[in-house]
């Protein structure tokens, strides 16, 4: 299916969109972005999560769990496209993080296909595009070697992408977005500042509002089966964490620690060309 025909078929103002993980950092901003465009949005959150920041006109909030078939089927009923903003769970053994991540995306992919959903946009992470010498610029063609990181969240995100590609190969329309280190409203960078990374280490940061905008654009403009690096400024750790406290210690390793520690800059030309990334 070409991009043009997909846009013609999915006029955003005539469709219904579902955001899974609507109470998370990226999910909340995606809901805000879609609602702000006047689109009809359904947001699903877990029963133990907060609905704060989700009270927008045109947004229907439902409580459910991707691991509960009935609630997932109910949430996807009548939906044209789905945004998957579910993050790996914190504080669990590595093998459990990996297993739950793969099982979760597989359940969502199966349900979306069964329900006739036209497109699934999956939030991944820039850490899965590979690793090169510090300061080099990576793009979507860079290769990540499974098992090359001891970070369970990187391995889980990579495994989620591979599940998506299995369904893409079978004709399902899924798009993967790979944001760099997210900054902006509601983001606490102090746990990353406490990782002890040298100030001159390269890092790419992106505003969470731009990430949300790219999710909206991906719903109607992305090429089927593609993935896109969503980055902002190529900078240094010292500049990115200026003003954030590095005192104390981390009780739990932050989810995107690998993005801070690997020292990579990004080339996001593809997202600029296809999605209008700022």
C-alpha atoms as a printed R data frame, in Angstrom:
    type eleno elety resid chain resno       x       y      z
1   ATOM     1    CA   UNK     A     1   0.000   0.000  0.000
2   ATOM     2    CA   UNK     A     2   1.419   3.399 -0.917
3   ATOM     3    CA   UNK     A     3   1.553   6.340  1.458
4   ATOM     4    CA   UNK     A     4  -0.872   8.329 -0.699
5   ATOM     5    CA   UNK     A     5  -3.539   5.648 -0.733
6   ATOM     6    CA   UNK     A     6  -3.181   5.171  3.024
7   ATOM     7    CA   UNK     A     7  -3.725   8.894  3.633
8   ATOM     8    CA   UNK     A     8  -6.745   8.869  1.355
9   ATOM     9    CA   UNK     A     9  -8.231   5.896  3.153
10  ATOM    10    CA   UNK     A    10  -7.493   7.245  6.637
11  ATOM    11    CA   UNK     A    11  -8.733  10.804  6.848
12  ATOM    12    CA   UNK     A    12  -7.825  11.574 10.481
13  ATOM    13    CA   UNK     A    13 -10.956  13.602 11.229
14  ATOM    14    CA   UNK     A    14 -13.129  10.625 10.250
15  ATOM    15    CA   UNK     A    15 -11.259   7.979 12.234
16  ATOM    16    CA   UNK     A    16 -10.909   6.720 15.794
17  ATOM    17    CA   UNK     A    17  -7.460   6.283 17.333
18  ATOM    18    CA   UNK     A    18  -6.452   4.196 20.347
19  ATOM    19    CA   UNK     A    19  -3.437   4.973 22.536
20  ATOM    20    CA   UNK     A    20  -2.222   2.042 24.632
21  ATOM    21    CA   UNK     A    21  -0.187   3.133 27.650
22  ATOM    22    CA   UNK     A    22  -2.026   6.455 27.706
23  ATOM    23    CA   UNK     A    23  -0.980   7.307 31.266
24  ATOM    24    CA   UNK     A    24   2.763   7.043 30.576
25  ATOM    25    CA   UNK     A    25   5.015   9.979 29.729
26  ATOM    26    CA   UNK     A    26   4.906   9.601 25.952
27  ATOM    27    CA   UNK     A    27   1.357   8.243 25.961
28  ATOM    28    CA   UNK     A    28  -0.047  11.297 27.763
29  ATOM    29    CA   UNK     A    29   1.586  13.641 25.279
30  ATOM    30    CA   UNK     A    30   0.376  11.572 22.327
31  ATOM    31    CA   UNK     A    31  -3.191  11.731 23.644
32  ATOM    32    CA   UNK     A    32  -2.832  15.499 24.060
33  ATOM    33    CA   UNK     A    33  -1.450  15.888 20.520
34  ATOM    34    CA   UNK     A    34  -4.150  13.805 18.847
35  ATOM    35    CA   UNK     A    35  -6.955  15.471 20.807
36  ATOM    36    CA   UNK     A    36  -5.488  18.882 20.035
37  ATOM    37    CA   UNK     A    37  -5.876  18.116 16.332
38  ATOM    38    CA   UNK     A    38  -9.550  17.439 16.845
39  ATOM    39    CA   UNK     A    39  -9.166  13.707 16.294
40  ATOM    40    CA   UNK     A    40 -11.315  11.164 18.128
41  ATOM    41    CA   UNK     A    41  -9.120   9.405 20.679
42  ATOM    42    CA   UNK     A    42  -9.554   6.483 23.027
43  ATOM    43    CA   UNK     A    43  -6.873   6.047 25.669
44  ATOM    44    CA   UNK     A    44  -6.327   2.836 27.615
45  ATOM    45    CA   UNK     A    45  -4.593   2.878 30.979
46  ATOM    46    CA   UNK     A    46  -4.033   0.273 33.657
47  ATOM    47    CA   UNK     A    47  -6.279   0.348 36.712
48  ATOM    48    CA   UNK     A    48  -3.355   1.291 38.993
49  ATOM    49    CA   UNK     A    49  -2.205   4.250 36.857
50  ATOM    50    CA   UNK     A    50  -3.239   7.881 37.105
51  ATOM    51    CA   UNK     A    51  -5.574   9.557 34.650
52  ATOM    52    CA   UNK     A    52  -4.088  12.968 35.467
53  ATOM    53    CA   UNK     A    53  -3.340  15.004 32.357
54  ATOM    54    CA   UNK     A    54  -5.716  13.005 30.148
55  ATOM    55    CA   UNK     A    55  -8.850  15.136 30.482
56  ATOM    56    CA   UNK     A    56  -9.200  16.473 26.938
57  ATOM    57    CA   UNK     A    57 -12.226  17.040 24.769
58  ATOM    58    CA   UNK     A    58 -12.814  14.132 22.425
59  ATOM    59    CA   UNK     A    59 -10.890  11.620 24.553
60  ATOM    60    CA   UNK     A    60 -12.528   8.453 25.820
61  ATOM    61    CA   UNK     A    61 -10.625   6.868 28.691
62  ATOM    62    CA   UNK     A    62 -10.882   3.137 29.362
63  ATOM    63    CA   UNK     A    63  -9.218   0.980 31.987
64  ATOM    64    CA   UNK     A    64  -7.667  -2.243 30.762
65  ATOM    65    CA   UNK     A    65  -4.581  -4.358 30.348
66  ATOM    66    CA   UNK     A    66  -2.936  -5.693 27.199
67  ATOM    67    CA   UNK     A    67  -2.569  -9.023 29.021
68  ATOM    68    CA   UNK     A    68  -6.340  -9.273 29.519
69  ATOM    69    CA   UNK     A    69  -7.838 -10.396 26.180
70  ATOM    70    CA   UNK     A    70 -11.353  -9.129 26.903
71  ATOM    71    CA   UNK     A    71 -10.277  -5.585 27.791
72  ATOM    72    CA   UNK     A    72  -7.847  -5.415 24.851
73  ATOM    73    CA   UNK     A    73 -10.526  -6.547 22.411
74  ATOM    74    CA   UNK     A    74 -12.988  -4.045 23.846
75  ATOM    75    CA   UNK     A    75 -10.437  -1.208 23.595
76  ATOM    76    CA   UNK     A    76  -9.589  -1.975 19.951
77  ATOM    77    CA   UNK     A    77 -13.213  -2.428 18.835
78  ATOM    78    CA   UNK     A    78 -14.135   0.135 16.186
79  ATOM    79    CA   UNK     A    79 -10.638   1.609 16.109
80  ATOM    80    CA   UNK     A    80  -8.865   2.438 12.838
81  ATOM    81    CA   UNK     A    81  -5.307   2.851 14.138
82  ATOM    82    CA   UNK     A    82  -3.458   2.125 17.376
83  ATOM    83    CA   UNK     A    83  -0.462   3.748 19.060
84  ATOM    84    CA   UNK     A    84   1.536   1.408 21.309
85  ATOM    85    CA   UNK     A    85   3.225   3.423 24.084
86  ATOM    86    CA   UNK     A    86   3.671   0.546 26.525
87  ATOM    87    CA   UNK     A    87   7.113   0.551 28.166
88  ATOM    88    CA   UNK     A    88   8.985  -2.437 29.643
89  ATOM    89    CA   UNK     A    89   8.246  -2.938 33.324
90  ATOM    90    CA   UNK     A    90  10.770  -1.683 35.871
91  ATOM    91    CA   UNK     A    91  12.214  -3.707 38.753
92  ATOM    92    CA   UNK     A    92  11.781  -7.201 37.307
93  ATOM    93    CA   UNK     A    93  14.464  -9.794 36.400
94  ATOM    94    CA   UNK     A    94  15.875  -9.405 32.884
95  ATOM    95    CA   UNK     A    95  14.323 -12.599 31.573
96  ATOM    96    CA   UNK     A    96  10.910 -11.544 32.878
97  ATOM    97    CA   UNK     A    97  11.208  -8.083 31.282
98  ATOM    98    CA   UNK     A    98  12.015  -9.707 27.936
99  ATOM    99    CA   UNK     A    99   9.261 -12.325 28.158
100 ATOM   100    CA   UNK     A   100   6.547  -9.867 29.154
101 ATOM   101    CA   UNK     A   101   7.562  -7.376 26.473
102 ATOM   102    CA   UNK     A   102   7.398  -9.958 23.694
103 ATOM   103    CA   UNK     A   103   4.169 -11.460 24.979
104 ATOM   104    CA   UNK     A   104   2.583  -8.025 25.287
105 ATOM   105    CA   UNK     A   105   3.332  -6.804 21.766
106 ATOM   106    CA   UNK     A   106   2.373 -10.188 20.338
107 ATOM   107    CA   UNK     A   107  -1.042  -9.980 22.005
108 ATOM   108    CA   UNK     A   108  -1.525  -6.459 20.637
109 ATOM   109    CA   UNK     A   109  -0.451  -7.415 17.114
110 ATOM   110    CA   UNK     A   110  -2.771 -10.429 17.064
111 ATOM   111    CA   UNK     A   111  -5.710  -8.423 18.390
112 ATOM   112    CA   UNK     A   112  -5.153  -5.543 15.958
113 ATOM   113    CA   UNK     A   113  -5.014  -7.944 13.041
114 ATOM   114    CA   UNK     A   114  -8.132  -9.776 14.188
115 ATOM   115    CA   UNK     A   115 -10.022  -6.510 14.721
116 ATOM   116    CA   UNK     A   116  -9.105  -5.134 11.304
117 ATOM   117    CA   UNK     A   117  -6.973  -2.247 12.591
118 ATOM   118    CA   UNK     A   118  -5.400  -0.431  9.639
119 ATOM   119    CA   UNK     A   119  -2.127   0.663 11.271
120 ATOM   120    CA   UNK     A   120  -0.146   0.145 14.462
121 ATOM   121    CA   UNK     A   121   2.467   2.736 15.478
122 ATOM   122    CA   UNK     A   122   4.920   1.297 18.008
123 ATOM   123    CA   UNK     A   123   7.072   3.407 20.339
124 ATOM   124    CA   UNK     A   124  10.523   1.861 20.598
125 ATOM   125    CA   UNK     A   125  13.832   3.553 21.413
126 ATOM   126    CA   UNK     A   126  16.901   4.860 19.581
127 ATOM   127    CA   UNK     A   127  19.068   2.400 21.515
128 ATOM   128    CA   UNK     A   128  17.959  -0.400 19.147
129 ATOM   129    CA   UNK     A   129  19.563   1.121 16.033
130 ATOM   130    CA   UNK     A   130  23.015  -0.108 17.018
131 ATOM   131    CA   UNK     A   131  26.223   1.261 18.434
132 ATOM   132    CA   UNK     A   132  29.320   2.736 16.850
133 ATOM   133    CA   UNK     A   133  32.313   4.818 17.882
134 ATOM   134    CA   UNK     A   134  31.405   7.688 20.259
135 ATOM   135    CA   UNK     A   135  30.247  10.760 18.384
136 ATOM   136    CA   UNK     A   136  29.447   8.964 15.149
137 ATOM   137    CA   UNK     A   137  25.980   9.522 13.701
138 ATOM   138    CA   UNK     A   138  23.664   6.551 13.457
139 ATOM   139    CA   UNK     A   139  20.649   6.206 11.203
140 ATOM   140    CA   UNK     A   140  18.001   3.516 10.604
141 ATOM   141    CA   UNK     A   141  20.434   1.404  8.578
142 ATOM   142    CA   UNK     A   142  22.749   0.919 11.580
143 ATOM   143    CA   UNK     A   143  22.695  -2.640 12.894
144 ATOM   144    CA   UNK     A   144  22.110  -3.635 16.510
145 ATOM   145    CA   UNK     A   145  23.576  -6.963 17.558
146 ATOM   146    CA   UNK     A   146  21.243  -8.832 19.945
147 ATOM   147    CA   UNK     A   147  22.944  -9.558 23.232
148 ATOM   148    CA   UNK     A   148  25.533  -6.804 22.802
149 ATOM   149    CA   UNK     A   149  23.979  -4.879 25.694
150 ATOM   150    CA   UNK     A   150  23.471  -6.086 29.250
151 ATOM   151    CA   UNK     A   151  20.563  -3.636 29.557
152 ATOM   152    CA   UNK     A   152  17.286  -5.609 29.716
153 ATOM   153    CA   UNK     A   153  15.262  -2.680 28.387
154 ATOM   154    CA   UNK     A   154  17.341  -2.437 25.222
155 ATOM   155    CA   UNK     A   155  16.977  -6.155 24.595
156 ATOM   156    CA   UNK     A   156  13.245  -5.971 25.293
157 ATOM   157    CA   UNK     A   157  12.715  -3.061 22.892
158 ATOM   158    CA   UNK     A   158  14.724  -4.860 20.200
159 ATOM   159    CA   UNK     A   159  12.679  -8.036 20.697
160 ATOM   160    CA   UNK     A   160   9.451  -6.028 20.395
161 ATOM   161    CA   UNK     A   161  10.619  -4.633 17.068
162 ATOM   162    CA   UNK     A   162  11.443  -8.113 15.785
163 ATOM   163    CA   UNK     A   163   7.926  -9.272 16.636
164 ATOM   164    CA   UNK     A   164   6.569  -6.336 14.646
165 ATOM   165    CA   UNK     A   165   8.693  -7.284 11.643
166 ATOM   166    CA   UNK     A   166   7.275 -10.806 11.689
167 ATOM   167    CA   UNK     A   167   3.780  -9.390 11.253
168 ATOM   168    CA   UNK     A   168   4.950  -6.776  8.739
169 ATOM   169    CA   UNK     A   169   6.369  -9.608  6.619
170 ATOM   170    CA   UNK     A   170   2.916 -11.184  6.729
171 ATOM   171    CA   UNK     A   171   1.267  -8.032  5.368
172 ATOM   172    CA   UNK     A   172   0.313  -6.173  8.547
173 ATOM   173    CA   UNK     A   173   0.925  -2.400  8.562
174 ATOM   174    CA   UNK     A   174   3.090  -1.517 11.554
175 ATOM   175    CA   UNK     A   175   5.388   1.499 11.911
176 ATOM   176    CA   UNK     A   176   8.169   1.788 14.494
177 ATOM   177    CA   UNK     A   177   9.336   5.065 16.039
178 ATOM   178    CA   UNK     A   178  12.714   5.254 17.798
179 ATOM   179    CA   UNK     A   179  12.937   8.377 19.985
180 ATOM   180    CA   UNK     A   180  16.251   9.454 21.478
181 ATOM   181    CA   UNK     A   181  16.523  10.597 25.123
182 ATOM   182    CA   UNK     A   182  13.217  12.343 25.836
183 ATOM   183    CA   UNK     A   183  13.292  15.710 27.613
184 ATOM   184    CA   UNK     A   184  10.700  18.387 28.275
185 ATOM   185    CA   UNK     A   185   7.589  18.806 30.456
186 ATOM   186    CA   UNK     A   186   7.132  16.070 33.019
187 ATOM   187    CA   UNK     A   187  10.614  14.560 32.481
188 ATOM   188    CA   UNK     A   188  12.954  14.171 35.468
189 ATOM   189    CA   UNK     A   189  16.546  13.904 34.244
190 ATOM   190    CA   UNK     A   190  18.185  13.683 37.670
191 ATOM   191    CA   UNK     A   191  18.376   9.831 37.642
192 ATOM   192    CA   UNK     A   192  20.332  10.052 34.376
193 ATOM   193    CA   UNK     A   193  22.545  12.829 35.735
194 ATOM   194    CA   UNK     A   194  23.497  10.443 38.563
195 ATOM   195    CA   UNK     A   195  24.828   7.804 36.174
196 ATOM   196    CA   UNK     A   196  28.256   9.448 36.314
197 ATOM   197    CA   UNK     A   197  28.725   9.815 32.543
198 ATOM   198    CA   UNK     A   198  31.460  12.265 31.525
199 ATOM   199    CA   UNK     A   199  30.182  15.762 30.616
200 ATOM   200    CA   UNK     A   200  31.691  15.708 27.100
201 ATOM   201    CA   UNK     A   201  30.011  12.426 26.162
202 ATOM   202    CA   UNK     A   202  27.774  12.804 23.044
203 ATOM   203    CA   UNK     A   203  24.019  12.383 23.415
204 ATOM   204    CA   UNK     A   204  20.921  13.203 21.384
205 ATOM   205    CA   UNK     A   205  17.877  14.653 23.145
206 ATOM   206    CA   UNK     A   206  14.363  15.296 21.825
207 ATOM   207    CA   UNK     A   207  11.422  17.190 23.277
208 ATOM   208    CA   UNK     A   208   8.544  14.927 24.297
209 ATOM   209    CA   UNK     A   209   6.092  17.240 22.507
210 ATOM   210    CA   UNK     A   210   7.929  16.697 19.222
211 ATOM   211    CA   UNK     A   211   7.871  12.948 19.868
212 ATOM   212    CA   UNK     A   212   4.098  13.137 20.309
213 ATOM   213    CA   UNK     A   213   3.753  15.146 17.114
214 ATOM   214    CA   UNK     A   214   5.725  12.517 15.199
215 ATOM   215    CA   UNK     A   215   3.376   9.805 16.473
216 ATOM   216    CA   UNK     A   216   0.461  11.745 15.033
217 ATOM   217    CA   UNK     A   217   2.245  12.251 11.726
218 ATOM   218    CA   UNK     A   218   3.236   8.577 11.599
219 ATOM   219    CA   UNK     A   219  -0.421   7.578 11.823
220 ATOM   220    CA   UNK     A   220  -1.138   9.195  8.458
221 ATOM   221    CA   UNK     A   221   2.194   9.865  6.717
222 ATOM   222    CA   UNK     A   222   4.642   7.070  7.555
223 ATOM   223    CA   UNK     A   223   5.552   4.483  4.942
224 ATOM   224    CA   UNK     A   224   4.108   1.073  5.843
225 ATOM   225    CA   UNK     A   225   6.552  -1.243  7.590
226 ATOM   226    CA   UNK     A   226   9.193   1.446  8.165
227 ATOM   227    CA   UNK     A   227  10.918   2.672 11.294
228 ATOM   228    CA   UNK     A   228  12.041   6.200 12.040
229 ATOM   229    CA   UNK     A   229  14.641   7.705 14.352
230 ATOM   230    CA   UNK     A   230  13.004  10.578 16.225
231 ATOM   231    CA   UNK     A   231  15.815  12.765 17.522
232 ATOM   232    CA   UNK     A   232  16.334  16.401 18.316
233 ATOM   233    CA   UNK     A   233  19.602  18.032 19.259
234 ATOM   234    CA   UNK     A   234  22.988  16.345 19.043
235 ATOM   235    CA   UNK     A   235  24.683  17.706 22.146
236 ATOM   236    CA   UNK     A   236  26.749  16.608 25.164
237 ATOM   237    CA   UNK     A   237  25.876  15.162 28.549
238 ATOM   238    CA   UNK     A   238  27.115  18.339 30.227
239 ATOM   239    CA   UNK     A   239  24.746  20.533 28.231
240 ATOM   240    CA   UNK     A   240  21.797  18.156 28.393
241 ATOM   241    CA   UNK     A   241  21.934  17.746 32.176
242 ATOM   242    CA   UNK     A   242  22.931  21.288 33.059
243 ATOM   243    CA   UNK     A   243  21.008  22.262 36.184
244 ATOM   244    CA   UNK     A   244  19.981  18.716 37.093
245 ATOM   245    CA   UNK     A   245  21.258  17.282 40.378
246 ATOM   246    CA   UNK     A   246  23.821  14.494 40.127
247 ATOM   247    CA   UNK     A   247  23.918  13.918 43.889
248 ATOM   248    CA   UNK     A   248  22.639  10.762 45.504
249 ATOM   249    CA   UNK     A   249  22.372   7.327 43.924
250 ATOM   250    CA   UNK     A   250  19.881   5.509 41.765
251 ATOM   251    CA   UNK     A   251  17.862   2.826 43.520
252 ATOM   252    CA   UNK     A   252  16.548   1.639 40.140
253 ATOM   253    CA   UNK     A   253  18.443   1.997 36.895
254 ATOM   254    CA   UNK     A   254  16.605   4.483 34.618
255 ATOM   255    CA   UNK     A   255  14.934   2.905 31.592
256 ATOM   256    CA   UNK     A   256  16.899   4.735 28.917
257 ATOM   257    CA   UNK     A   257  20.319   4.616 30.617
258 ATOM   258    CA   UNK     A   258  21.870   3.045 27.528
259 ATOM   259    CA   UNK     A   259  21.075   6.159 25.480
260 ATOM   260    CA   UNK     A   260  23.104   8.226 27.957
261 ATOM   261    CA   UNK     A   261  25.980   5.792 28.280
262 ATOM   262    CA   UNK     A   262  26.560   4.761 24.663
263 ATOM   263    CA   UNK     A   263  27.638   8.201 23.417
264 ATOM   264    CA   UNK     A   264  25.842   8.360 20.072
265 ATOM   265    CA   UNK     A   265  24.631  11.153 17.844
266 ATOM   266    CA   UNK     A   266  21.808  10.539 15.380
267 ATOM   267    CA   UNK     A   267  20.982  11.312 11.774
268 ATOM   268    CA   UNK     A   268  17.210  11.759 11.567
269 ATOM   269    CA   UNK     A   269  16.975  12.729  7.895
270 ATOM   270    CA   UNK     A   270  14.421  10.021  7.160
271 ATOM   271    CA   UNK     A   271  11.935  11.333  9.738
272 ATOM   272    CA   UNK     A   272  12.468  14.884  8.516
273 ATOM   273    CA   UNK     A   273  11.712  13.834  4.945
274 ATOM   274    CA   UNK     A   274   8.761  11.514  5.596
275 ATOM   275    CA   UNK     A   275   7.180  12.931  8.773
276 ATOM   276    CA   UNK     A   276   8.254  16.568  8.916
277 ATOM   277    CA   UNK     A   277  10.445  16.184 12.015
278 ATOM   278    CA   UNK     A   278  11.531  19.619 13.216
